[in-house]
Amino acid sequence: MPENSSRRWLTLTTVALAQLMVVLDATVVNIALPSTQADLGFSDGDRQWIVTAYSLAFGSLLLLGGRLSDLMGRKRAFIIGLIGFAAASALGGAADSFGLLVAARALQGVFGALLAPTALAVLTTTFTIPKERARAFGIFGAIAGAGGAVGLLLGGLLTENFSWRWNLYINVVIAVIAIVGAVIFVSTPKREGARPKLDLPGTVLVSAALFALVYGFSSAETNDWDSPLTWGMLGASVVLLVAFVLWQRRAAHPLLPLSIVLDRNRGAAYSSVLIAGAGMFGIFLFVTYYLQTTLGYTPIQTGLSFLPMILLLITAAQLSTNIFVPRFGPKVMVPIGMALAALGMAWLTHLDVTAVYALDVMPPLMLLGLAMGTIMPASIQTATLGVDRQFAGVASAMVNTSQQVGGSIGTALLNTLAATAAANYLADNLPATAEVAAQAAVHSYATAYWWGAGFFAVGAVIAALLFRRKGQGVTVGVAVPEERADEAVAEPAPAMGH
């Protein structure tokens, strides 16, 4: 029986807090890195592990986390994820050595991999009425898109006014509120039938493949693309992913039924989230560097600079999910969002060392906010629409996996291209004065923006070709008409684990 409306919206508030905590953590720690390094005294070479330890654990365990939420029950998995993430954050905030901080960040990644897909799965199975579902996913998509920028703002405020440690302690505060909300508002439907088994070979294969993939791209940032370690890890990832797919075709209890990702609409949605993740990480990384190193902004000023983008993203997400997606469908809306994002990235290439924020920086950021508010809610909602409830967790995990892998690819690739462009500019404009160095940095950012624009342009084409026209429906192993798509989520499955 459906939950009453007020309880559903309180559940959304709880889930949104958890999602915000996970998304915030990806950027809030970055702002604090200089202060953390000065306090704990680790080298520039070791600095990347503060970020990489989290992304490796998070990215490689997401599908396992999603499936565990299906098996152990979403409310239990959600609360365990919150408690574990809060404890790991407290450990990191109290760390008195580099090694302990890296271990805490990895532990955050482990529990984040359980928490993130469980949060989305709770949302998927709570909101089954189409109109309410659209509103809920609009809010969730806005948080997924804007959380990184909010993290930059919060990170600046906490670092400047308190300590770098509060960038981790803040998670404890958020988690406690979310735990109380989960205990009160997240429902625990009865599990019917036998508990399904965990696909251990599939879990090992895909976790190892995702670990190798994320590590390979992280290695490319520090060891370059021609490093044997980089190509070795990326090659191993391809082999392991192929083995995983072959195993899923014959496994009695597959970790990720291939029908979930082979459906055209969901495949298009996952691809769109991956491309948007790659582009968004590029925006935050290079615009942040540009504002702080070229224009001399403080961390707080940098965070505030993203506020117009966040506000437009949230507005666009609500308009998109409540008005435009129901009317036009993702086949129209996602390509439009991708095209707007490509234009926004191209606009950023015109920034120079004398740019004025209100005239030169804010307008393209606002256009990008509009674009992401059009892409993310439609893609996330479509990615989980029509999935059998017993696989809602792993289908939701694919959304997070796509965004995480996209972010890893985007950060590594764009950072490498930008570094190469800066080196070439300096070599062509000797002597390397401070003015030439500043121009080289701006040139490198522009190179990254052009490539980002290319990512989004390709994404527009892929989305336009793959998404079905509105009214064609979705498949969940077998064909499900669109008018019954929400029922596929709402009906309890015999082997559901709660």
GIHUUR-V189002 format. One record per pair of residues at least 12 apart in sequence whose C-alpha atoms are under 7 Angstrom apart, sorted by the first residue. I is the first residue (numbers start at 0). GAP is how many residues later the second one is. If there is no record, write none. Layout:
{{I;GAP} {I;GAP}}
//
This chain:
{{6;178} {7;118} {9;175} {10;174} {10;175} {11;111} {11;124} {13;164} {13;167} {13;168} {14;104} {15;124} {16;157} {16;161} {17;101} {17;157} {17;160} {18;97} {18;100} {19;123} {19;127} {20;150} {20;153} {21;90} {21;94} {22;121} {22;124} {22;125} {23;123} {23;124} {23;126} {23;127} {24;126} {25;122} {26;121} {26;124} {26;125} {27;123} {27;124} {27;126} {27;127} {27;139} {28;126} {28;138} {30;121} {30;124} {30;125} {30;268} {31;123} {31;127} {31;132} {34;129} {35;128} {39;56} {39;57} {39;58} {41;56} {48;53} {49;52} {49;55} {51;166} {52;49} {52;52} {52;53} {53;51} {53;52} {53;54} {53;55} {54;54} {55;155} {55;158} {55;159} {56;49} {56;52} {56;53} {57;51} {57;52} {57;54} {57;55} {58;151} {58;152} {58;155} {58;342} {58;345} {58;346} {59;147} {59;148} {59;150} {59;151} {60;49} {60;52} {60;146} {61;51} {61;52} {61;335} {61;339} {62;331} {62;334} {62;335} {63;139} {64;48} {64;49} {64;52} {65;48} {65;51} {65;52} {65;327} {65;328} {65;330} {65;331} {66;188} {66;326} {66;327} {68;49} {68;324} {69;320} {69;321} {69;323} {69;427} {70;124} {70;125} {70;426} {70;427} {71;425} {71;426} {72;424} {72;425} {73;44} {73;48} {73;424} {74;111} {74;112} {74;113} {76;37} {76;41} {77;37} {77;40} {77;41} {78;100} {78;103} {80;30} {80;31} {80;33} {80;34} {81;33} {81;93} {81;97} {83;27} {84;23} {84;26} {84;27} {85;85} {85;86} {85;89} {87;16} {87;19} {87;20} {88;15} {88;19} {88;79} {88;80} {88;82} {88;83} {89;78} {89;79} {89;82} {90;13} {91;12} {91;13} {91;76} {92;72} {92;73} {92;75} {92;76} {116;276} {116;279} {116;280} {116;283} {117;275} {119;276} {120;271} {120;272} {120;275} {123;260} {124;264} {124;364} {124;365} {127;358} {127;361} {127;362} {133;187} {133;188} {134;183} {134;186} {134;187} {136;240} {136;244} {137;179} {137;180} {137;183} {137;239} {138;179} {140;176} {140;235} {140;236} {140;239} {141;171} {141;172} {141;175} {141;231} {141;235} {144;227} {144;231} {145;164} {145;167} {148;154} {148;157} {151;151} {152;147} {152;150} {152;151} {154;12} {155;143} {155;144} {155;147} {156;143} {187;310} {188;309} {189;308} {190;305} {190;306} {190;307} {191;302} {191;303} {191;304} {192;301} {192;302} {193;301} {194;300} {194;301} {194;302} {195;299} {196;56} {197;55} {197;57} {198;54} {198;55} {198;56} {201;42} {201;45} {201;46} {201;53} {202;52} {204;35} {204;39} {205;34} {205;35} {205;38} {208;28} {208;31} {208;32} {209;27} {211;21} {211;22} {211;24} {211;25} {212;20} {212;21} {212;24} {213;191} {213;194} {214;18} {215;14} {215;15} {215;17} {215;18} {216;13} {216;191} {216;192} {216;195} {217;190} {217;194} {219;192} {220;191} {220;194} {220;195} {255;138} {258;217} {258;218} {259;135} {259;216} {262;212} {263;202} {263;203} {264;117} {264;201} {264;202} {264;203} {264;209} {265;116} {265;117} {267;195} {267;198} {267;199} {268;110} {268;111} {268;113} {268;114} {269;113} {269;129} {269;132} {271;107} {271;187} {271;191} {272;103} {272;106} {272;126} {272;129} {272;130} {273;128} {273;129} {273;131} {273;132} {274;131} {274;180} {274;181} {274;184} {276;126} {276;129} {276;130} {277;128} {277;129} {277;131} {277;132} {277;133} {278;131} {278;173} {278;176} {280;126} {280;129} {280;130} {281;128} {281;129} {281;132} {285;159} {287;14} {293;59} {293;144} {294;58} {307;58} {308;56} {308;57} {308;59} {308;60} {309;59} {311;54} {311;57} {311;58} {312;56} {312;57} {312;59} {312;60} {313;59} {315;54} {315;57} {315;58} {316;56} {316;57} {316;60} {319;54} {320;56} {320;57} {324;53} {327;142} {328;141} {329;48} {329;137} {330;132} {330;133} {330;136} {330;137} {330;138} {332;41} {333;40} {333;41} {333;44} {333;129} {334;125} {334;126} {334;128} {334;129} {336;34} {336;35} {336;37} {336;38} {337;33} {337;37} {337;118} {337;119} {337;121} {337;122} {338;117} {338;118} {338;121} {339;27} {339;28} {339;31} {340;27} {340;30} {340;115} {341;111} {341;112} {341;114} {341;115} {342;110} {343;20} {343;21} {343;23} {343;24} {344;104} {344;105} {344;107} {344;108} {345;103} {345;104} {345;107} {346;17} {347;16} {347;101} {348;97} {348;100} {348;101} {351;90} {379;19} {383;12} {384;100} {384;101} {385;88} {385;90} {385;99} {385;100} {385;102} {385;103} {386;89} {386;101} {386;102} {387;88} {387;100} {387;101} {387;105} {388;100} {388;103} {388;104} {388;107} {389;103} {389;105} {389;106} {389;107} {413;34} {416;31} {417;26} {417;27} {417;29} {417;30} {418;25} {420;23} {420;26} {421;18} {421;19} {421;21} {421;22} {424;15} {425;14}}
//
